[in-house]
Amino acid sequence: MKRTVLAGVGAGAAAFVISDVVNSEMSPIAEPISRFVNTGAGWLVPLGMLAMALAATALTVTVARIGTSRVGASLLGIWSLGLLLSAVFPADPPGQWDDPSAVDTVHGLSACLGLLAFTAAAVLLTRAWPRDALLTGIAVVLVSGMILFVVTLVDVMAVRSLPPLVGLTERIVVAAGLGWMAVAAVRLTPAD
């Protein structure tokens, strides 16, 4: 399972970084990752989400087998499903925050619910497992990033008083999430 988690984390991270680099027509600071699906190399976004969903599913199975926390495993399962749905239902092009399509609504709700579930799972599982400074540090970054992401997302969708930083804050959350999954997989599973 460890190899699957690490492969999915690596593939997801690579797909998102490459997408940000090759799609210079959009700003990774201002636009969420999923909006990049509407660019020339947009196929990288669902590929990255599917890779993350595979990693999250493998980690969910590992956590369920260990039996540390049923709630933690269930929340990781919600994260896995949220990633899968976000990959299958793409985001609308930029500029359509005010009137999203049904597909974009499914995408957005799945992504937000998944991120919230994952954040809760990371906190719960980090506390349930033996003390690990690296995992704890990543969980703190994840929670802090999630708070900033929610603030910038609400601002973009309703208030529009802050500089457009929703892409940056989302990338902080995703990077911390990928890091947490990788460290958890290494710490939880024996060598494959």
C-alpha positions as protocol buffer text, in pm:
chain_id: "A"
residue {
  index: 1
  type: MET
  ca { x: 0 y: 0 z: 0 }
}
residue {
  index: 2
  type: LYS
  ca { x: 287 y: 237 z: 77 }
}
residue {
  index: 3
  type: ARG
  ca { x: 411 y: 227 z: -282 }
}
residue {
  index: 4
  type: THR
  ca { x: 60 y: 300 z: -412 }
}
residue {
  index: 5
  type: VAL
  ca { x: 20 y: 598 z: -180 }
}
residue {
  index: 6
  type: LEU
  ca { x: 363 y: 737 z: -266 }
}
residue {
  index: 7
  type: ALA
  ca { x: 313 y: 680 z: -640 }
}
residue {
  index: 8
  type: GLY
  ca { x: -25 y: 854 z: -631 }
}
residue {
  index: 9
  type: VAL
  ca { x: 111 y: 1142 z: -426 }
}
residue {
  index: 10
  type: GLY
  ca { x: 408 y: 1183 z: -661 }
}
residue {
  index: 11
  type: ALA
  ca { x: 198 y: 1162 z: -976 }
}
residue {
  index: 12
  type: GLY
  ca { x: -60 y: 1406 z: -838 }
}
residue {
  index: 13
  type: ALA
  ca { x: 205 y: 1657 z: -733 }
}
residue {
  index: 14
  type: ALA
  ca { x: 386 y: 1628 z: -1067 }
}
residue {
  index: 15
  type: ALA
  ca { x: 64 y: 1672 z: -1268 }
}
residue {
  index: 16
  type: PHE
  ca { x: -31 y: 1988 z: -1076 }
}
residue {
  index: 17
  type: VAL
  ca { x: 316 y: 2142 z: -1092 }
}
residue {
  index: 18
  type: ILE
  ca { x: 349 y: 2073 z: -1465 }
}
residue {
  index: 19
  type: SER
  ca { x: 0 y: 2213 z: -1522 }
}
residue {
  index: 20
  type: ASP
  ca { x: 97 y: 2534 z: -1341 }
}
residue {
  index: 21
  type: VAL
  ca { x: 420 y: 2569 z: -1542 }
}
residue {
  index: 22
  type: VAL
  ca { x: 288 y: 2494 z: -1892 }
}
residue {
  index: 23
  type: ASN
  ca { x: -37 y: 2686 z: -1863 }
}
residue {
  index: 24
  type: SER
  ca { x: 104 y: 3036 z: -1835 }
}
residue {
  index: 25
  type: GLU
  ca { x: -225 y: 3194 z: -1946 }
}
residue {
  index: 26
  type: MET
  ca { x: -362 y: 3141 z: -1595 }
}
residue {
  index: 27
  type: SER
  ca { x: -229 y: 3248 z: -1257 }
}
residue {
  index: 28
  type: PRO
  ca { x: -166 y: 2974 z: -1000 }
}
residue {
  index: 29
  type: ILE
  ca { x: -190 y: 3247 z: -736 }
}
residue {
  index: 30
  type: ALA
  ca { x: -538 y: 3362 z: -837 }
}
residue {
  index: 31
  type: GLU
  ca { x: -700 y: 3050 z: -984 }
}
residue {
  index: 32
  type: PRO
  ca { x: -769 y: 2718 z: -813 }
}
residue {
  index: 33
  type: ILE
  ca { x: -601 y: 2409 z: -954 }
}
residue {
  index: 34
  type: SER
  ca { x: -924 y: 2276 z: -1099 }
}
residue {
  index: 35
  type: ARG
  ca { x: -979 y: 2581 z: -1320 }
}
residue {
  index: 36
  type: PHE
  ca { x: -666 y: 2480 z: -1512 }
}
residue {
  index: 37
  type: VAL
  ca { x: -872 y: 2197 z: -1666 }
}
residue {
  index: 38
  type: ASN
  ca { x: -987 y: 2463 z: -1915 }
}
residue {
  index: 39
  type: THR
  ca { x: -637 y: 2520 z: -2055 }
}
residue {
  index: 40
  type: GLY
  ca { x: -433 y: 2357 z: -2330 }
}
residue {
  index: 41
  type: ALA
  ca { x: -288 y: 2094 z: -2098 }
}
residue {
  index: 42
  type: GLY
  ca { x: -607 y: 2068 z: -1895 }
}
residue {
  index: 43
  type: TRP
  ca { x: -592 y: 1687 z: -1894 }
}
residue {
  index: 44
  type: LEU
  ca { x: -320 y: 1712 z: -1627 }
}
residue {
  index: 45
  type: VAL
  ca { x: -573 y: 1831 z: -1367 }
}
residue {
  index: 46
  type: PRO
  ca { x: -804 y: 1527 z: -1370 }
}
residue {
  index: 47
  type: LEU
  ca { x: -496 y: 1305 z: -1400 }
}
residue {
  index: 48
  type: GLY
  ca { x: -355 y: 1462 z: -1082 }
}
residue {
  index: 49
  type: MET
  ca { x: -689 y: 1429 z: -902 }
}
residue {
  index: 50
  type: LEU
  ca { x: -724 y: 1065 z: -1003 }
}
residue {
  index: 51
  type: ALA
  ca { x: -369 y: 993 z: -883 }
}
residue {
  index: 52
  type: MET
  ca { x: -450 y: 1160 z: -551 }
}
residue {
  index: 53
  type: ALA
  ca { x: -776 y: 961 z: -529 }
}
residue {
  index: 54
  type: LEU
  ca { x: -579 y: 638 z: -578 }
}
residue {
  index: 55
  type: ALA
  ca { x: -332 y: 741 z: -306 }
}
residue {
  index: 56
  type: ALA
  ca { x: -614 y: 843 z: -72 }
}
residue {
  index: 57
  type: THR
  ca { x: -798 y: 515 z: -129 }
}
residue {
  index: 58
  type: ALA
  ca { x: -484 y: 312 z: -57 }
}
residue {
  index: 59
  type: LEU
  ca { x: -425 y: 513 z: 260 }
}
residue {
  index: 60
  type: THR
  ca { x: -790 y: 467 z: 362 }
}
residue {
  index: 61
  type: VAL
  ca { x: -756 y: 89 z: 328 }
}
residue {
  index: 62
  type: THR
  ca { x: -433 y: 93 z: 530 }
}
residue {
  index: 63
  type: VAL
  ca { x: -586 y: 301 z: 810 }
}
residue {
  index: 64
  type: ALA
  ca { x: -896 y: 79 z: 816 }
}
residue {
  index: 65
  type: ARG
  ca { x: -679 y: -233 z: 843 }
}
residue {
  index: 66
  type: ILE
  ca { x: -475 y: -88 z: 1128 }
}
residue {
  index: 67
  type: GLY
  ca { x: -798 y: -5 z: 1309 }
}
residue {
  index: 68
  type: THR
  ca { x: -672 y: 306 z: 1488 }
}
residue {
  index: 69
  type: SER
  ca { x: -977 y: 516 z: 1411 }
}
residue {
  index: 70
  type: ARG
  ca { x: -1297 y: 422 z: 1230 }
}
residue {
  index: 71
  type: VAL
  ca { x: -1392 y: 787 z: 1205 }
}
residue {
  index: 72
  type: GLY
  ca { x: -1049 y: 873 z: 1061 }
}
residue {
  index: 73
  type: ALA
  ca { x: -1077 y: 595 z: 803 }
}
residue {
  index: 74
  type: SER
  ca { x: -1431 y: 706 z: 712 }
}
residue {
  index: 75
  type: LEU
  ca { x: -1317 y: 1066 z: 668 }
}
residue {
  index: 76
  type: LEU
  ca { x: -1031 y: 948 z: 445 }
}
residue {
  index: 77
  type: GLY
  ca { x: -1292 y: 756 z: 243 }
}
residue {
  index: 78
  type: ILE
  ca { x: -1491 y: 1077 z: 197 }
}
residue {
  index: 79
  type: TRP
  ca { x: -1169 y: 1248 z: 83 }
}
residue {
  index: 80
  type: SER
  ca { x: -1110 y: 967 z: -171 }
}
residue {
  index: 81
  type: LEU
  ca { x: -1463 y: 995 z: -308 }
}
residue {
  index: 82
  type: GLY
  ca { x: -1443 y: 1375 z: -318 }
}
residue {
  index: 83
  type: LEU
  ca { x: -1124 y: 1356 z: -524 }
}
residue {
  index: 84
  type: LEU
  ca { x: -1278 y: 1104 z: -763 }
}
residue {
  index: 85
  type: LEU
  ca { x: -1592 y: 1314 z: -816 }
}
residue {
  index: 86
  type: SER
  ca { x: -1383 y: 1630 z: -858 }
}
residue {
  index: 87
  type: ALA
  ca { x: -1185 y: 1458 z: -1132 }
}
residue {
  index: 88
  type: VAL
  ca { x: -1492 y: 1326 z: -1313 }
}
residue {
  index: 89
  type: PHE
  ca { x: -1694 y: 1651 z: -1289 }
}
residue {
  index: 90
  type: PRO
  ca { x: -1468 y: 1933 z: -1419 }
}
residue {
  index: 91
  type: ALA
  ca { x: -1473 y: 2295 z: -1310 }
}
residue {
  index: 92
  type: ASP
  ca { x: -1619 y: 2571 z: -1526 }
}
residue {
  index: 93
  type: PRO
  ca { x: -1386 y: 2818 z: -1696 }
}
residue {
  index: 94
  type: PRO
  ca { x: -1260 y: 3112 z: -1489 }
}
residue {
  index: 95
  type: GLY
  ca { x: -1500 y: 3401 z: -1445 }
}
residue {
  index: 96
  type: GLN
  ca { x: -1810 y: 3189 z: -1387 }
}
residue {
  index: 97
  type: TRP
  ca { x: -1810 y: 3198 z: -1004 }
}
residue {
  index: 98
  type: ASP
  ca { x: -2141 y: 3386 z: -1012 }
}
residue {
  index: 99
  type: ASP
  ca { x: -2332 y: 3137 z: -1227 }
}
residue {
  index: 100
  type: PRO
  ca { x: -2176 y: 2789 z: -1198 }
}
residue {
  index: 101
  type: SER
  ca { x: -2306 y: 2498 z: -1404 }
}
residue {
  index: 102
  type: ALA
  ca { x: -2447 y: 2185 z: -1239 }
}
residue {
  index: 103
  type: VAL
  ca { x: -2123 y: 2001 z: -1324 }
}
residue {
  index: 104
  type: ASP
  ca { x: -1914 y: 2274 z: -1160 }
}
residue {
  index: 105
  type: THR
  ca { x: -2140 y: 2268 z: -856 }
}
residue {
  index: 106
  type: VAL
  ca { x: -2084 y: 1893 z: -812 }
}
residue {
  index: 107
  type: HIS
  ca { x: -1711 y: 1951 z: -862 }
}
residue {
  index: 108
  type: GLY
  ca { x: -1694 y: 2233 z: -608 }
}
residue {
  index: 109
  type: LEU
  ca { x: -1905 y: 2065 z: -342 }
}
residue {
  index: 110
  type: SER
  ca { x: -1714 y: 1737 z: -377 }
}
residue {
  index: 111
  type: ALA
  ca { x: -1380 y: 1914 z: -355 }
}
residue {
  index: 112
  type: CYS
  ca { x: -1477 y: 2127 z: -54 }
}
residue {
  index: 113
  type: LEU
  ca { x: -1637 y: 1838 z: 135 }
}
residue {
  index: 114
  type: GLY
  ca { x: -1339 y: 1619 z: 55 }
}
residue {
  index: 115
  type: LEU
  ca { x: -1086 y: 1878 z: 172 }
}
residue {
  index: 116
  type: LEU
  ca { x: -1277 y: 1939 z: 495 }
}
residue {
  index: 117
  type: ALA
  ca { x: -1306 y: 1564 z: 559 }
}
residue {
  index: 118
  type: PHE
  ca { x: -936 y: 1515 z: 488 }
}
residue {
  index: 119
  type: THR
  ca { x: -835 y: 1798 z: 719 }
}
residue {
  index: 120
  type: ALA
  ca { x: -1045 y: 1650 z: 999 }
}
residue {
  index: 121
  type: ALA
  ca { x: -902 y: 1302 z: 929 }
}
residue {
  index: 122
  type: ALA
  ca { x: -545 y: 1430 z: 937 }
}
residue {
  index: 123
  type: VAL
  ca { x: -601 y: 1600 z: 1273 }
}
residue {
  index: 124
  type: LEU
  ca { x: -782 y: 1300 z: 1423 }
}
residue {
  index: 125
  type: LEU
  ca { x: -530 y: 1044 z: 1301 }
}
residue {
  index: 126
  type: THR
  ca { x: -227 y: 1255 z: 1391 }
}
residue {
  index: 127
  type: ARG
  ca { x: -358 y: 1271 z: 1747 }
}
residue {
  index: 128
  type: ALA
  ca { x: -449 y: 900 z: 1755 }
}
residue {
  index: 129
  type: TRP
  ca { x: -110 y: 771 z: 1639 }
}
residue {
  index: 130
  type: PRO
  ca { x: 212 y: 778 z: 1839 }
}
residue {
  index: 131
  type: ARG
  ca { x: 353 y: 1127 z: 1866 }
}
residue {
  index: 132
  type: ASP
  ca { x: 530 y: 1225 z: 1543 }
}
residue {
  index: 133
  type: ALA
  ca { x: 672 y: 1577 z: 1512 }
}
residue {
  index: 134
  type: LEU
  ca { x: 678 y: 1578 z: 1130 }
}
residue {
  index: 135
  type: LEU
  ca { x: 321 y: 1454 z: 1095 }
}
residue {
  index: 136
  type: THR
  ca { x: 206 y: 1702 z: 1361 }
}
residue {
  index: 137
  type: GLY
  ca { x: 385 y: 1990 z: 1187 }
}
residue {
  index: 138
  type: ILE
  ca { x: 229 y: 1903 z: 853 }
}
residue {
  index: 139
  type: ALA
  ca { x: -115 y: 1878 z: 1016 }
}
residue {
  index: 140
  type: VAL
  ca { x: -68 y: 2229 z: 1162 }
}
residue {
  index: 141
  type: VAL
  ca { x: 24 y: 2364 z: 816 }
}
residue {
  index: 142
  type: LEU
  ca { x: -276 y: 2181 z: 669 }
}
residue {
  index: 143
  type: VAL
  ca { x: -522 y: 2329 z: 921 }
}
residue {
  index: 144
  type: SER
  ca { x: -373 y: 2679 z: 889 }
}
residue {
  index: 145
  type: GLY
  ca { x: -381 y: 2654 z: 510 }
}
residue {
  index: 146
  type: MET
  ca { x: -739 y: 2530 z: 516 }
}
residue {
  index: 147
  type: ILE
  ca { x: -847 y: 2830 z: 724 }
}
residue {
  index: 148
  type: LEU
  ca { x: -678 y: 3066 z: 477 }
}
residue {
  index: 149
  type: PHE
  ca { x: -828 y: 2877 z: 183 }
}
residue {
  index: 150
  type: VAL
  ca { x: -1181 y: 2906 z: 321 }
}
residue {
  index: 151
  type: VAL
  ca { x: -1133 y: 3280 z: 383 }
}
residue {
  index: 152
  type: THR
  ca { x: -1001 y: 3342 z: 30 }
}
residue {
  index: 153
  type: LEU
  ca { x: -1265 y: 3116 z: -129 }
}
residue {
  index: 154
  type: VAL
  ca { x: -1550 y: 3295 z: 47 }
}
residue {
  index: 155
  type: ASP
  ca { x: -1395 y: 3627 z: -52 }
}
residue {
  index: 156
  type: VAL
  ca { x: -1373 y: 3528 z: -421 }
}
residue {
  index: 157
  type: MET
  ca { x: -1727 y: 3392 z: -423 }
}
residue {
  index: 158
  type: ALA
  ca { x: -1905 y: 3665 z: -227 }
}
residue {
  index: 159
  type: VAL
  ca { x: -1709 y: 3961 z: -95 }
}
residue {
  index: 160
  type: ARG
  ca { x: -1419 y: 4031 z: -334 }
}
residue {
  index: 161
  type: SER
  ca { x: -1235 y: 4262 z: -98 }
}
residue {
  index: 162
  type: LEU
  ca { x: -903 y: 4073 z: -82 }
}
residue {
  index: 163
  type: PRO
  ca { x: -643 y: 4024 z: -352 }
}
residue {
  index: 164
  type: PRO
  ca { x: -725 y: 3704 z: -546 }
}
residue {
  index: 165
  type: LEU
  ca { x: -514 y: 3450 z: -354 }
}
residue {
  index: 166
  type: VAL
  ca { x: -748 y: 3148 z: -362 }
}
residue {
  index: 167
  type: GLY
  ca { x: -514 y: 2957 z: -596 }
}
residue {
  index: 168
  type: LEU
  ca { x: -218 y: 3006 z: -365 }
}
residue {
  index: 169
  type: THR
  ca { x: -405 y: 2908 z: -50 }
}
residue {
  index: 170
  type: GLU
  ca { x: -552 y: 2600 z: -219 }
}
residue {
  index: 171
  type: ARG
  ca { x: -205 y: 2493 z: -334 }
}
residue {
  index: 172
  type: ILE
  ca { x: -78 y: 2525 z: 24 }
}
residue {
  index: 173
  type: VAL
  ca { x: -358 y: 2294 z: 140 }
}
residue {
  index: 174
  type: VAL
  ca { x: -299 y: 2044 z: -141 }
}
residue {
  index: 175
  type: ALA
  ca { x: 79 y: 2042 z: -84 }
}
residue {
  index: 176
  type: ALA
  ca { x: 31 y: 1987 z: 290 }
}
residue {
  index: 177
  type: GLY
  ca { x: -225 y: 1716 z: 220 }
}
residue {
  index: 178
  type: LEU
  ca { x: 7 y: 1534 z: -18 }
}
residue {
  index: 179
  type: GLY
  ca { x: 289 y: 1565 z: 233 }
}
residue {
  index: 180
  type: TRP
  ca { x: 73 y: 1434 z: 516 }
}
residue {
  index: 181
  type: MET
  ca { x: -43 y: 1134 z: 311 }
}
residue {
  index: 182
  type: ALA
  ca { x: 315 y: 1049 z: 211 }
}
residue {
  index: 183
  type: VAL
  ca { x: 450 y: 1073 z: 566 }
}
residue {
  index: 184
  type: ALA
  ca { x: 154 y: 879 z: 706 }
}
residue {
  index: 185
  type: ALA
  ca { x: 206 y: 602 z: 450 }
}
residue {
  index: 186
  type: VAL
  ca { x: 575 y: 574 z: 533 }
}
residue {
  index: 187
  type: ARG
  ca { x: 512 y: 575 z: 909 }
}
residue {
  index: 188
  type: LEU
  ca { x: 220 y: 330 z: 901 }
}
residue {
  index: 189
  type: THR
  ca { x: 328 y: 57 z: 664 }
}
residue {
  index: 190
  type: PRO
  ca { x: 626 y: -176 z: 665 }
}
residue {
  index: 191
  type: ALA
  ca { x: 845 y: -187 z: 355 }
}
residue {
  index: 192
  type: ASP
  ca { x: 658 y: -334 z: 57 }
}
